[in-house]
Amino acid sequence: MGRPKLLVRIVVGGVAAVYTLLLLSADLQLDSLSKRIIVLLPAVGVAALWLWDVVLWKLPIVHGVTKRPLIHGTWKVLITPHAESHIPKGGNWGPIEGFIIVRQSFWSLDISLFTNGSASDTVNSSWINNGVSRPQGLAFSYRNTPNMAELPRNEVSYGANTFDIRSLIPKKMNGVYFTDHYTKGSIVATFVKRTVSYDSYEDMVDSNG
């Protein structure tokens, strides 16, 4: 979800550290144990929030309660444009192969999609409640930037994508997409692995076949 998560964590941690130092330097009329407890509360709170955001929510004992699917990692995708899409002459009618890279914590989600012709990055994203018995679905908007070789036939575009997610640790996600270039279609994502670090699209292809 397009949030500056690293900056937020740094600011929250910094505020907690400053608050702790101020308490330590203050002449509080408390016994030593009480003072230590009060001083440590902000740091403990920040640590607990960080642990929940990064680690605890994924534990089996609590994961089912959150209904938040774990989709962090590398996904291989197959994009199939709809027959009514307004694709320029010489454009790719697919099916188009590519990869989605998902970087996920409980409160943040960054999604990037790569093909041999373009790269897309999330502008905003939101989890969708699908009822009591089902995991949350996913909707996100994105900005697509074509490779230089695709210009001027292909230009920067914006679009929206939804994924229907059927389990808390899915191996496949089915979705649809729409763009402001009057294109639309289906997209199927198949899980590959949890790794998210690559140097290039070619590196993704070489590493994941």
N, C-alpha and C positions, 0 to 999 in steps of 0.2 A: 504494500500500500504506500504509495509515493510519499513516505515520511523520512525525514532526515534522522534515521534511527541512531547512527553513531553520534551525531551532534547532541541529540537528546540525552543519550546515556552519559556523555561526557559532562553536560551541564548538570544533570541530576546528581551524578557522582561528585562533581566539584562543589555543589551546594551542600551536600551532605558532609563532605570533608571540612569545608569552612565552618559549618555549624558545629561539628564535633570539636574543632580546634578552639572555637569561641567558648564552648562549654568547659573545655579543659582549662582554659586560661581564666575563666570567671571565678570569682570568689563565692562559690555556692556554699551555703550553710547546710550541707548534707553530709551524712556519714559516707565513708569511702565506697562501700558497696552500692549504695543508692546512686551516688554520683557516677560510678562506672556504668551502671545500668542505663541511666539517662543519656550519658555520653554516647553509648554504643547503639542506642535505638535507631538513629538515622542511618548509620552504616549497615546495621542488620536489615533494616527495611529495604535499602537500596540493593543489598546482596540478595534478599529474598525475591524481589521483583526481577532482578537479572536472571536468577536461577530459574524462575518460572518461565520467563520469556524465551530462554535459550534451551533449557533442559527439562524441567519438571513436567511441563504440559504434555510431553511426548511419552512419559512413562505409562506402561499399560494400565496401572492402577487408576490413573486419572484421565488418560487419553479418551476413553469412551464417554466420559462425562462432558468433556469440552465439545464434542462433535466436530472438532476441527481436523480435517484430513491432513495427513503428513505427506506433502508433495515435494519437499525439498529434494533437489537433485537434477539429473539430466534426463530429458525425455526425448525420444525420437518421434517426429511428427510427420503426418501425411496430410497435405492440404489439397482439397479438391474444389476448385472454383465451380460455382453454379453456372448453368448454361446461360442465364440471363445477365451475367456479369458483363460490365462494359470494359473489357480488357483491350488495350490498344493493339493495333496491327503489329504482329511480330512478338506480342507478349506471350507469357507462359500460361497455357490453359491447364497445365498439370496432368496428372497429380504431381504436386511439388513436395519434395522431401526436405526435411530440415530438422532442427533441434530446438527444444525449449530448455532454458536454464532457469531453475527456480531457486531463489535464495529466500529461506523462510525462517522466521521465528514466530512466536505466538502473536505478537502485535505488529509484525511487519512482513511484507511480501514484495519481492522484486522479481519480475518475470521478463526474460529476454528471449526473443525468437530469432533464429538465424537460418537463412537459406543461402544458396550460392549466389543469389541476386540482391539480397537486402538484409537489414537487421532491424528489429523492432524492440522498443523498450517501453515498459509500463509507464503510463501517465498517472493512473489511479486504479485501484482495485477494491473489491468488496466481496465478502463472503455472503452467500445467500442461504437463508434458513429454508430447509425443505421439509419441515415437519418434525415431529417428536422422534420418529423412528429412523430417520435418514441422516447421513452426514450432510454438512454444508456444501452447497455448490459454489462456484466461483464465477465472478464477472469482472472484467477489467477493460480499460481503454488503453490504447497504445499509440505510439508514434513510429511509423515505418520510414526508414531512410534507405533508399536504393543505393547500390554500388555505383561508382562513377560510370562503369560500362553500360549501365541501364539508362543513363540520361541521354537525351531529354525524353525518351519514350516513357520512362517511369519517373515520377516526381515524389517528393515527400508527401505522405498521406497519414491520415489519422483513422483509427478504427476502433471497434469494440468486439470483444470475444467473450463467450460464455462456455463453461465446462460443466457437464453433468457428472458428478462424482458419486460413485455407488458404495464406496467403502472408506474406512478411516485410513487405511494404508493401501491406496489404489495402485494397480499395475497398469490400468488403462483409463483414459479420460476421453469422452466424446464431446465435441463442441461445435459451435457455429461461429462465424465471424461476418462482420459487415464493415465496409470502409466508406470514407467520404468521396472515393473515386467511383462510386456506384458498382462496387464489386462485393460479392458475398460468396459463401460456400461453407463446407464442412471441414472440420479439422479433428484428426484422431491422434492422441498422444499416447505413446507406449513407454512405460518406465524402463530406464536403462540402469542407472546407478546413482548413488548419493553424491558423487563427485561433481563439483561445479566450477572447477578452475581449468580454463583452456586458453591458449594463446591466439587461436584463430578458428574460423569455420573448418578449415582443412584439418586442424588438429582434432576437432570434434569428430570429423569423418574417420580419421585414422584411428582414433581411440575407441570409437563405438561402432565401427562398421557401417 
